[in-house]
């Protein structure tokens, strides 16, 4: 997708981006590989698949759900705007007077396996902050990058704590779930870093 800012945002090493998987989503948006249908104004059919923007469903500040290709970027809006504000501080303030991003760590692998119905433990133990600020945690089920489709929302239990868990849903074949750990410090501006957990669930 054209746009300098989304391209730059995808380069920030915040724990979300995976250059080999644009479909995973990051501050720079989320993309899908597909071959577009032929439109009447095409000189000839497009036969090659390419990466283009796709849609996420996100709750807005109005407490309503929105489905949009813009939502793949604005779902992270507060975090990346704070990040830009901090970078401006870094250009004019001594190190000790500016805020710096926390270090988000998992106390387990980024890839987990479970059977339907099993409890999947999630831990951010070991996360820290270079400025000594307190940390807050948010475990986010990111439905769109995974293969699991269901009308039922997958709930992350204790999602605001350092340790959380999910119950692996019932599946008929192996399915993937993406859970994002967001670690935010209490500095000014508050900064956020991430870890992605991909859970493969087996019947």
Buried (B, 14 or more C-beta within 10 A) or exposed (E): BEEEEBEEBBEBEBBBBBEEBBEBBBBBBBBBEEEEEEEEEEEEEEEEEEEEBBBBEBEEEEEEEBEBBEBBBBBBEBBBEBBEBBEEBEEEEEEEEBBBBBBBBBEBEEEBBBEBEBEBEBBBEEBBBEBEBEBBBBBBBBBBBBEBEEEEEBEBEEBEBBBBBBBBBEBEEEBBBBBBBBBBBBBEBBBBBBBBBBBBBEE
